[in-house]
Amino acid sequence: MSDYDWLDDDAFCATFVRGLTPHEALARLAIEVFDGDDEEGEFDEGLISARLAEGGAILSEWNGFAGTLDEVLRPLSAGTVTASVFVNVNMVASFEHYVDSRRILSFDPLFPRDEDGIAEDYLADRVELGLVGDKSEGGLAAAMLLAERITEVRPNASNDVVAAHGVLDY
């Protein structure tokens, strides 16, 4: 996942948000927004860092899971598209996709299992990326690519820079 060197390899949540700036995305969570990463070392948990990306913003958490929560993804996706990839140190993982405040797709990217009932568009991408069957061939890297495809948000050279951050109590 070379485009995502700023994510922790063992435990992270990355949420892609189409068409919003980092500040706009965090403001939708009704939390205080700080510029840059000046405050980053002061928080043990709940810190969400927002980065400008091609096509929108990418929110990230070290060892957090806010991007999997309905109460976060509903307001964040209002009028737009989001996709989140989460994994923790126990290899519990999830992929969540919302459009205009509605959950569209949810699965475990490491153990995707049953493909029945998935819209053909998503199934084709999942097959191509190795995100089907009892054990994923594509893994988390493929889940990140799926999030990019669905949201049309892609990392760029500025992703090493945190544009804004906030703290979410959950």
trRosetta pair geometry for C-beta under 8 A, 3 or more apart (Angstrom, degrees):
i j d omega theta_ij theta_ji phi_ij phi_ji
1 4 4.3 -36 154 49 109 111
1 5 7.6 172 109 -61 80 46
1 7 7.0 -43 123 54 138 124
1 9 7.9 165 46 -112 123 80
1 140 6.9 -42 -58 110 136 102
1 141 5.0 -147 -72 -101 85 88
1 144 6.1 90 -128 15 114 161
2 5 6.4 3 -163 -51 44 96
3 144 7.8 170 70 143 111 139
3 154 7.9 -52 176 -179 152 81
3 155 4.4 148 165 61 110 139
3 159 7.4 56 171 49 77 159
4 7 4.5 -8 162 12 102 119
4 14 7.0 -52 -139 -81 133 160
4 144 6.3 -97 -33 -141 148 158
4 155 6.5 -157 -73 -51 68 158
4 159 7.8 -71 -108 141 49 147
5 160 7.7 -7 74 -94 105 94
6 51 7.6 101 89 -59 156 155
6 60 7.2 133 115 57 102 171
6 159 6.1 -155 14 137 140 92
6 160 5.7 180 -67 -115 129 54
7 12 4.5 39 -171 -128 104 172
7 14 6.1 -45 -100 -62 138 122
7 60 6.0 -128 -99 -149 88 139
7 62 8.0 173 -156 -93 55 71
8 11 5.6 -16 103 60 129 59
8 12 4.9 164 53 -60 84 104
8 62 4.9 87 -16 -134 132 90
8 63 6.8 -12 59 -37 158 76
9 12 7.9 27 -48 -12 6 120
10 87 7.8 -135 159 113 31 106
10 89 5.3 22 160 -103 108 77
11 62 6.9 70 96 180 88 58
11 63 4.1 40 117 -96 128 69
11 87 6.4 -130 -119 104 42 71
11 88 4.9 27 -126 -142 102 47
11 89 4.9 -35 -60 -46 120 75
12 60 6.3 -21 -169 -164 110 97
12 61 6.5 153 -159 79 59 58
12 62 6.2 -35 -104 -115 78 42
12 63 7.2 -29 -79 -43 41 35
12 64 7.7 7 -151 40 38 70
12 85 8.0 24 101 103 94 86
12 86 7.3 -146 102 -136 49 48
12 87 6.4 19 47 51 66 82
13 60 6.9 159 83 -152 56 49
13 61 4.5 7 49 47 100 106
13 64 5.2 -88 21 88 121 76
13 65 5.4 152 -60 -109 144 33
13 66 6.5 159 94 43 155 63
13 67 4.2 169 160 33 118 116
13 68 6.6 -105 -131 -23 132 90
13 84 6.2 1 -175 -174 93 111
13 85 7.3 174 -150 87 48 46
13 86 4.3 0 -108 -105 88 88
14 58 6.0 -10 -169 -175 96 106
14 59 7.3 155 -157 81 44 51
14 60 5.1 -8 -104 -102 72 86
14 67 7.0 -83 78 46 15 174
14 84 6.7 166 85 -150 45 61
14 85 5.1 -2 55 54 95 92
14 86 7.9 -171 24 -73 56 50
14 144 6.9 21 75 -113 145 96
14 147 7.2 125 105 107 105 171
15 58 7.0 152 76 -160 46 54
15 59 4.3 -11 59 58 103 101
15 60 7.5 -169 21 -73 70 41
15 66 7.9 -70 -27 95 141 84
15 67 3.6 -155 -60 -126 117 128
15 72 7.9 -96 -100 135 165 122
15 73 7.7 -144 -140 -97 131 87
15 76 7.1 -12 158 155 139 159
15 82 6.0 -3 -177 -170 96 112
15 83 7.4 173 -151 87 55 36
15 84 4.3 -17 -100 -98 80 94
16 53 7.4 -69 -134 66 85 158
16 56 6.8 91 178 84 73 131
16 57 7.9 164 -154 89 43 46
16 58 5.6 -19 -100 -105 63 79
16 82 6.4 157 81 -154 59 57
16 83 4.9 -2 50 56 109 83
16 84 7.4 -167 17 -76 68 44
16 147 4.7 141 6 161 137 107
16 148 6.8 -160 -110 -83 163 44
16 150 7.8 123 82 74 135 92
16 151 4.2 174 124 43 120 164
16 153 4.3 171 -170 67 106 131
17 20 4.9 -35 130 43 118 117
17 25 4.7 133 66 -112 162 127
17 56 5.0 -155 95 163 59 130
17 57 4.9 -9 59 61 106 88
17 58 7.5 179 19 -86 77 30
17 59 6.7 45 -11 -9 118 102
17 76 6.0 -97 -106 171 125 103
17 77 7.6 -134 -127 -88 88 58
17 80 6.5 57 -174 118 78 139
17 81 7.8 160 -150 86 42 50
17 82 5.2 -9 -99 -102 68 92
17 151 7.0 -78 -92 -159 5 139
17 153 6.7 71 57 -61 31 163
18 55 6.0 -42 -132 154 74 98
18 56 4.5 -122 -129 -57 23 147
18 80 4.9 -169 72 -178 89 107
18 81 4.5 28 15 55 131 91
18 82 7.3 -137 6 -71 80 46
18 151 4.6 -159 -53 -172 99 83
18 152 5.8 57 -116 57 118 90
18 153 5.5 -137 -86 -45 63 107
19 55 7.2 -41 -54 171 51 63
19 56 5.2 -18 3 -93 28 101
19 80 5.2 -146 50 -122 117 128
20 24 4.2 -136 -167 93 96 118
20 25 4.5 123 117 -61 132 83
20 28 7.6 -42 -147 -15 159 131
20 56 5.6 37 40 -153 60 92
20 57 5.4 -60 91 10 83 116
20 80 6.5 -113 -29 -12 104 175
21 24 4.6 94 49 7 78 104
21 25 7.0 -144 88 -7 39 87
21 52 6.7 -19 -150 -104 72 94
21 57 6.1 79 168 -58 20 123
21 163 7.5 -110 172 128 89 152
22 25 5.8 -57 -147 35 29 111
22 26 6.4 21 160 -11 65 108
22 50 3.2 138 -156 132 101 117
22 51 6.2 121 -87 14 129 5
22 52 5.7 -83 -25 -61 109 66
22 57 4.6 157 -78 -132 56 132
22 59 7.7 139 -136 -81 79 76
22 163 4.0 138 36 77 155 124
22 164 4.5 156 128 32 114 103
23 26 6.1 -60 -147 41 29 105
23 27 6.1 33 155 -25 65 109
23 33 5.8 99 -141 162 74 155
23 50 7.3 167 -51 96 34 151
23 163 7.1 -96 -37 129 79 111
23 164 5.0 113 -80 -23 68 164
24 27 5.6 -55 -145 33 29 115
24 28 6.9 36 155 -26 61 100
24 57 7.5 176 59 -13 88 144
25 28 6.1 -53 -163 22 31 113
25 29 7.7 26 145 -16 59 102
25 50 5.7 164 70 -132 120 135
25 56 7.7 89 -63 172 128 95
25 57 4.6 -130 -15 72 146 147
25 59 6.0 -149 135 -53 137 116
25 76 6.4 37 -158 -144 81 96
26 29 5.8 -55 -165 27 45 113
26 31 6.4 -80 176 64 88 101
26 33 4.6 119 109 -104 131 113
26 48 6.7 165 -112 98 101 120
26 50 5.3 -106 -43 -34 113 148
26 59 7.3 145 -73 -105 79 121
26 164 5.6 -126 8 116 149 123
26 165 7.3 172 -103 -152 152 16
26 166 4.7 140 -168 -1 124 129
27 30 7.7 46 174 -71 44 34
27 33 6.0 -44 -69 -33 72 142
28 75 4.9 174 166 137 98 101
28 76 5.2 134 105 -97 136 52
28 78 7.2 -172 -148 31 132 110
29 48 7.4 55 32 50 172 160
29 66 8.0 31 -135 166 140 136
29 72 6.3 6 -116 -137 105 83
29 75 6.8 150 -89 87 43 127
29 76 6.8 15 -66 -72 85 98
29 166 6.7 164 75 86 128 145
29 168 6.0 -64 163 -93 136 120
30 75 7.7 -7 -14 125 98 169
31 48 7.7 101 67 36 156 124
31 166 4.0 120 110 159 121 135
31 167 6.4 -163 -176 66 132 44
31 168 5.4 -87 -72 -84 152 72
32 166 5.8 164 81 -136 49 101
32 167 7.3 0 57 36 91 83
33 164 5.3 5 -177 177 104 127
33 165 7.5 153 -154 80 62 24
33 166 4.9 -52 -98 -68 54 115
34 38 6.7 -120 161 52 124 96
34 39 5.1 4 130 11 171 133
34 164 6.4 155 80 -160 45 71
34 165 5.5 -23 62 66 97 75
34 166 6.5 154 11 -83 79 56
35 38 7.3 37 85 6 71 114
35 163 7.6 -60 -152 163 65 51
35 164 5.7 -47 -113 -103 39 78
36 161 8.0 -54 -128 -180 75 87
36 162 6.1 92 -167 91 39 90
36 163 7.2 -48 -81 -165 42 20
36 164 7.2 2 -13 -90 25 40
36 165 7.8 -49 101 7 26 97
37 40 4.2 2 -177 -32 90 129
37 49 6.8 11 -100 -125 103 117
37 162 4.0 88 -59 55 105 134
37 165 6.4 67 -106 -9 62 134
39 42 5.2 -62 -174 30 72 122
39 43 7.0 44 144 -16 95 107
39 165 6.7 -149 64 78 104 121
40 43 7.4 -82 -166 31 31 97
40 47 6.6 100 -140 -173 62 151
40 49 7.1 25 -111 -86 112 116
40 162 7.0 119 -72 42 131 166
40 165 6.6 84 -86 35 82 168
43 46 6.3 -98 174 65 128 84
43 47 4.3 137 88 -58 136 113
43 167 5.5 -155 -122 -102 153 124
45 63 7.5 -78 -116 98 87 104
45 64 6.8 144 -162 -91 78 98
46 64 6.8 130 -93 -116 23 131
46 66 7.6 82 -139 -51 59 129
46 167 4.7 59 118 -168 109 80
46 168 5.0 -152 -167 64 93 54
46 169 5.8 -2 -127 -84 151 40
46 170 6.7 156 -111 20 99 81
47 61 6.8 147 84 -131 59 78
47 62 7.3 5 71 32 106 92
47 64 7.5 -152 57 -46 55 146
47 165 6.1 8 -173 176 89 126
47 166 7.8 168 -147 91 51 29
47 167 5.6 -31 -91 -100 55 78
48 59 5.3 -2 -180 -173 109 110
48 60 7.3 149 -159 71 61 33
48 61 5.5 -39 -103 -76 66 94
48 64 7.2 -118 -82 95 75 164
48 66 6.2 -63 -78 53 123 148
48 165 6.1 170 87 -155 52 75
48 166 5.6 -11 57 62 100 74
48 167 7.3 167 13 -98 79 25
48 168 5.8 38 -17 -4 122 111
49 59 7.1 152 79 -157 43 56
49 60 5.1 -24 63 62 95 87
49 61 7.4 160 17 -81 77 42
49 162 4.6 -72 -163 -126 111 121
49 164 8.0 157 -159 91 50 40
49 165 4.6 -28 -105 -98 55 111
50 57 5.4 -2 -170 -180 100 127
50 58 7.4 156 -153 81 53 42
50 59 5.1 -23 -98 -100 76 74
50 60 7.9 168 -84 17 31 68
50 162 6.9 90 58 -163 45 77
50 163 5.7 -65 102 61 85 93
50 164 4.7 -11 57 68 117 83
50 165 6.2 -178 11 -83 78 49
50 166 7.8 25 -15 6 115 88
51 57 6.6 150 75 -161 44 73
51 58 5.0 -17 61 61 99 91
51 59 7.9 176 19 -84 70 28
51 60 7.0 16 0 1 111 111
51 155 7.8 15 113 -127 135 82
51 158 7.1 168 -176 117 97 82
51 159 4.9 66 160 -139 147 63
51 161 6.8 127 -131 80 95 55
51 162 6.1 -74 -79 -112 81 46
51 163 5.9 129 -125 1 34 96
52 57 6.2 -48 -108 -106 38 75
52 156 7.7 -44 113 49 80 115
52 158 5.5 -10 72 103 103 132
52 159 7.8 -132 71 -85 55 56
52 161 7.8 -9 30 82 95 100
52 163 5.1 81 -26 -43 92 146
53 56 5.9 -6 68 75 98 59
53 57 5.9 137 19 -124 94 19
53 58 4.8 71 -33 -16 139 100
53 153 5.1 69 101 180 130 93
53 154 6.1 -180 169 78 108 32
53 155 5.6 -63 -130 -102 110 36
53 156 5.9 150 -148 5 54 91
53 158 8.0 -156 -88 72 40 94
53 159 6.3 38 -93 -86 86 103
54 153 6.8 154 82 -157 59 47
54 154 4.5 -17 62 62 113 88
54 155 7.4 12 16 85 93 10
54 156 4.8 110 -33 -49 96 120
55 151 7.1 133 125 130 129 84
55 152 4.7 -148 -159 125 152 79
55 153 4.3 -146 91 -99 111 53
55 154 6.2 73 18 13 121 73
56 80 7.8 131 -116 -179 137 140
56 151 6.6 -80 32 157 148 114
56 152 7.7 101 -7 90 114 74
56 153 4.1 -58 46 -102 111 120
57 153 7.2 -45 44 -149 25 141
57 163 7.7 -100 -129 46 109 136
58 153 6.5 160 -65 144 85 126
58 155 6.6 -14 -15 -87 155 79
58 159 6.8 11 46 -130 134 110
59 67 6.5 167 90 -80 111 118
61 64 2.9 -67 150 51 139 125
61 65 7.3 -111 84 -23 145 24
61 66 6.0 121 -40 23 155 100
61 67 6.8 -168 9 -8 118 105
63 88 7.0 71 -141 -131 66 80
63 89 7.5 3 -117 -30 100 101
64 67 7.7 90 112 5 97 88
65 68 4.9 -36 177 26 87 118
65 69 7.1 99 126 -36 82 93
65 86 5.6 63 -127 -149 77 142
65 88 7.3 -24 -69 -65 113 112
65 170 8.0 -126 74 98 82 140
66 69 5.7 -51 -160 15 46 118
66 72 5.0 123 168 -78 84 165
66 168 5.2 72 -109 80 151 149
66 170 5.8 155 -98 3 89 153
67 72 6.4 -105 -100 109 29 141
67 73 7.1 79 -166 -70 50 97
67 84 3.6 172 151 -135 111 138
67 86 6.2 177 78 -66 102 107
67 96 7.0 173 143 51 77 125
68 72 7.9 56 55 50 30 126
68 73 7.8 -34 -179 -34 12 125
68 84 5.9 -151 -74 109 55 143
68 86 4.9 -34 -54 -19 119 157
68 94 5.3 73 -122 76 125 137
68 96 5.5 148 -130 -17 59 142
69 72 4.3 78 74 10 99 106
69 73 6.6 170 85 -6 49 90
69 170 6.6 -120 -51 -147 163 151
70 73 5.9 -63 -132 46 30 101
70 74 5.8 37 169 -29 68 107
70 103 7.1 -55 -112 -53 96 121
71 74 6.5 -32 -127 24 23 113
71 75 7.8 9 172 2 49 103
72 75 7.2 -77 -166 44 27 92
72 76 5.9 16 155 -14 66 126
72 168 7.3 36 -101 -165 121 161
72 170 7.9 -36 -50 -80 120 147
73 76 5.4 -64 -134 47 32 113
73 77 5.6 18 171 -11 71 116
73 82 5.7 -156 -147 83 89 144
73 84 6.9 -101 -91 -13 120 130
73 96 6.1 -99 -85 135 160 131
73 98 4.5 146 161 -15 112 151
73 103 7.3 66 109 -85 138 83
74 77 6.6 -71 -144 41 17 98
74 78 7.1 41 154 -53 57 89
74 98 6.9 -130 -85 -159 38 153
74 101 4.5 44 -161 -147 73 83
75 78 5.7 -24 -155 -15 39 118
75 101 7.2 35 -72 -104 27 100
76 82 5.4 51 116 -65 109 155
76 98 7.4 94 78 71 92 140
77 80 5.8 -132 -158 76 49 73
77 81 6.5 21 -145 -131 97 16
77 82 4.3 -104 -83 5 99 111
77 98 3.8 -133 -32 111 168 114
77 99 6.3 -124 173 -114 126 10
77 100 6.2 -93 137 -36 94 11
77 101 5.5 174 85 -63 96 38
77 102 7.8 -118 108 30 136 43
78 100 6.4 47 -142 -150 35 50
78 101 5.0 31 -88 -52 70 105
79 100 6.0 67 -63 -113 21 82
80 99 7.9 -120 117 -144 30 55
80 100 7.2 134 31 -73 26 59
81 97 7.8 -8 -172 -169 88 87
81 98 7.4 170 -153 91 45 57
81 99 5.3 -8 -107 -107 78 77
81 100 7.9 -19 -74 -28 58 63
81 150 6.6 -150 163 143 128 84
81 151 5.0 -176 111 -117 108 69
81 152 7.7 71 70 22 137 89
82 96 7.8 -3 114 111 100 90
82 97 7.1 177 93 -147 58 46
82 98 4.9 7 55 54 100 95
82 99 8.0 -166 27 -74 63 39
82 151 6.6 24 -130 -100 22 125
83 95 7.1 -6 -174 -173 94 86
83 96 7.0 168 -153 87 48 51
83 97 4.6 -5 -106 -103 85 82
83 98 7.8 -174 -76 23 44 61
83 146 7.1 -143 175 116 152 80
83 147 3.8 -172 107 -133 126 80
83 150 4.8 98 -51 75 144 130
83 151 5.1 -132 12 -36 106 114
84 94 7.5 18 103 103 98 91
84 95 7.1 169 84 -152 57 41
84 96 4.5 1 50 53 103 98
84 97 7.8 -163 21 -69 64 44
84 147 7.3 109 -52 -117 7 132
85 93 7.6 -10 -174 -169 74 101
85 94 7.8 -180 -148 89 37 49
85 95 5.7 -5 -103 -105 68 77
85 109 6.7 0 -138 -8 97 154
85 140 6.4 115 171 -155 130 83
85 143 4.6 128 -120 128 124 117
85 144 5.6 -72 0 -77 166 65
85 147 5.6 -97 -31 -38 108 143
86 93 6.1 166 92 -151 63 54
86 94 4.9 4 54 51 109 84
86 95 7.8 -166 23 -71 74 36
86 96 7.6 26 -2 0 112 104
87 91 6.7 -15 -165 -134 103 40
87 92 7.1 156 -150 79 52 45
87 93 4.3 -10 -98 -99 82 95
87 110 7.6 95 -111 -38 113 124
87 140 5.9 -46 -32 -98 145 132
88 91 7.4 -84 72 -11 63 14
88 92 5.0 2 38 52 107 93
88 93 7.7 -159 13 -72 64 54
91 110 6.3 127 174 -132 96 177
93 108 5.5 103 81 -158 83 77
93 109 5.3 -81 133 46 130 87
93 110 4.7 107 37 -8 137 110
93 140 6.8 -124 -134 -86 146 95
93 143 7.6 -152 167 -33 128 170
94 106 6.8 -10 -172 -165 106 85
94 107 7.4 161 -152 91 63 26
94 108 6.0 -49 -98 -99 55 58
94 109 7.4 114 -167 -2 10 86
95 105 7.1 -28 118 123 100 100
95 106 6.9 171 86 -145 63 39
95 107 5.4 -9 53 62 105 72
95 108 7.4 155 9 -116 85 10
95 109 4.8 92 -36 -49 117 104
95 131 7.9 13 -6 -164 162 141
95 143 5.1 -136 -86 -150 123 115
95 146 6.9 12 -155 87 145 134
95 147 7.4 -139 -147 -64 101 97
96 103 6.9 -62 -163 -132 91 100
96 105 7.5 158 -157 90 30 64
96 106 5.3 11 -110 -108 67 87
97 103 7.4 101 79 -160 53 60
97 104 4.9 -61 107 65 98 101
97 105 4.0 17 43 52 121 98
97 106 7.2 -149 26 -63 71 54
97 122 8.0 -166 46 -113 161 133
97 147 7.8 -158 -90 -111 96 69
97 150 5.7 -70 -130 163 130 161
98 101 6.7 2 174 -126 119 10
98 102 6.3 156 -156 75 78 33
98 103 5.5 -46 -97 -95 82 46
98 104 6.3 154 -115 3 24 89
99 102 5.9 -26 68 61 69 88
99 104 5.2 46 5 -40 102 133
103 106 6.0 -5 -179 -37 121 116
104 119 7.9 -35 175 4 100 132
105 118 7.0 56 -122 -137 105 96
105 119 7.8 -91 -76 23 110 102
105 122 5.6 -178 -97 -135 146 159
105 150 7.9 -121 40 -118 139 154
107 112 5.3 34 159 -139 130 75
107 113 7.5 -157 -155 45 107 85
107 131 7.6 111 99 162 136 110
108 111 4.8 -4 105 60 129 75
108 112 6.2 -155 75 -86 69 37
108 113 7.2 51 47 5 106 102
109 112 6.6 15 -128 -72 28 91
109 131 5.9 -46 -141 -135 76 112
109 136 5.8 35 160 -76 56 166
109 138 7.5 -78 -178 89 97 98
109 139 6.8 76 138 -174 101 27
109 140 6.2 103 108 -94 135 48
109 142 7.0 176 -170 80 114 92
109 143 3.7 -15 -129 -73 159 133
109 146 7.9 -166 -113 32 121 138
110 135 7.5 -26 161 -150 63 64
110 136 5.3 -117 -147 22 24 124
110 139 6.4 28 -106 -129 70 66
110 140 7.4 -3 -70 -52 89 77
111 134 6.5 -19 -153 174 83 49
111 135 6.1 -28 -107 -103 70 50
111 136 6.6 -103 -63 -15 25 91
112 115 7.4 33 138 -72 113 81
112 126 6.8 147 -157 -172 157 126
112 131 5.2 120 -68 167 150 66
112 132 5.4 -90 92 -114 144 24
112 133 6.4 61 61 49 105 44
112 136 5.5 97 -16 -75 102 95
113 133 7.6 -25 -92 130 20 20
113 134 6.3 43 -95 -109 60 47
114 117 7.7 29 135 28 109 101
115 118 5.4 -70 -171 19 65 126
115 123 5.7 89 -175 -127 114 107
115 126 7.1 179 -120 95 111 142
115 132 5.4 7 -70 -138 127 110
118 122 5.1 -109 172 86 105 114
118 123 4.6 131 100 -65 115 94
118 126 7.1 -15 146 12 159 148
119 122 5.0 79 66 14 86 103
119 123 6.9 -161 91 -9 39 91
120 123 5.5 -58 -141 39 32 113
120 124 6.2 36 161 -24 68 103
121 124 6.2 -55 -153 30 26 110
121 125 6.9 18 154 -9 60 107
122 125 5.9 -58 -151 41 35 108
122 126 6.0 35 153 -20 69 110
122 150 7.9 27 -106 -93 91 116
123 126 5.6 -56 -143 39 31 112
123 127 6.2 33 157 -21 66 104
123 132 7.6 57 -155 -86 73 129
124 127 5.9 -53 -147 34 28 110
124 128 6.4 27 155 -17 62 109
125 128 5.7 -57 -146 39 31 112
125 129 6.0 13 161 -5 67 114
125 131 7.8 -3 119 42 73 123
125 146 5.8 119 142 -123 122 92
125 149 5.9 -179 -141 101 141 156
125 150 7.8 155 109 -60 172 87
126 129 6.1 -66 -140 48 27 100
126 131 4.1 -94 -154 77 80 101
126 132 5.2 103 136 -54 105 93
126 146 7.0 35 -86 -107 65 139
127 130 7.9 36 180 -67 27 26
127 131 7.7 -81 -47 52 20 68
127 132 5.4 3 -92 -9 60 141
129 138 4.6 38 151 -99 77 165
129 142 4.0 138 166 -165 106 110
129 143 7.9 140 142 -59 140 34
129 145 5.8 -177 -124 82 131 123
129 146 5.7 -124 28 -59 172 99
130 136 6.1 97 133 -177 85 71
130 137 3.3 -95 -168 73 126 97
130 138 3.3 147 73 -38 101 90
130 139 7.7 -7 104 -1 118 58
130 142 5.4 -122 60 -92 91 164
131 136 5.5 2 -121 -131 52 110
131 137 8.0 -108 -55 46 35 70
131 138 5.1 -52 -55 45 75 131
131 142 5.3 -170 -55 125 102 128
131 143 6.6 118 -104 -76 134 71
131 146 6.4 -11 -11 -49 161 146
132 136 7.7 104 28 -110 24 67
133 136 7.2 156 64 -83 89 37
133 137 7.6 46 46 -19 132 91
136 139 5.3 146 111 -68 118 43
136 142 6.9 -159 175 54 119 136
137 142 7.7 69 89 -29 64 156
138 141 6.5 -125 171 74 76 79
138 142 2.4 21 156 -25 125 158
138 143 7.1 142 116 -29 110 62
138 145 7.7 -96 -178 39 130 122
139 142 5.9 110 55 17 46 99
139 143 7.2 -84 130 -4 37 98
140 143 5.3 -52 -146 36 38 116
140 144 6.4 43 153 -22 68 99
141 144 5.7 -51 -154 32 32 112
141 145 6.7 32 148 -16 63 103
142 145 5.5 -52 -150 36 37 113
142 146 6.4 41 150 -21 66 102
143 146 5.5 -49 -147 34 34 114
143 147 6.5 39 151 -21 63 102
144 147 5.6 -50 -151 34 33 114
144 148 6.6 38 149 -20 63 102
145 148 5.5 -50 -151 34 35 115
145 149 6.4 36 152 -19 66 104
146 149 5.6 -52 -147 36 33 112
146 150 6.2 28 158 -17 67 108
147 150 6.0 -56 -141 39 28 107
147 151 6.0 -2 169 7 64 116
147 153 7.7 -46 141 63 85 98
148 151 6.7 -75 -139 51 19 90
148 152 7.5 58 171 -108 55 14
148 153 6.4 -118 -129 75 57 55
148 154 5.1 58 -148 -93 114 76
149 152 7.6 11 -172 -69 22 51
155 159 4.5 -15 -157 -48 97 157
156 159 6.0 139 57 -29 48 96
157 160 7.8 -36 167 8 49 100
158 161 5.2 -51 -176 37 76 113
158 163 8.0 44 147 -58 118 104
162 165 5.8 0 171 -44 129 109
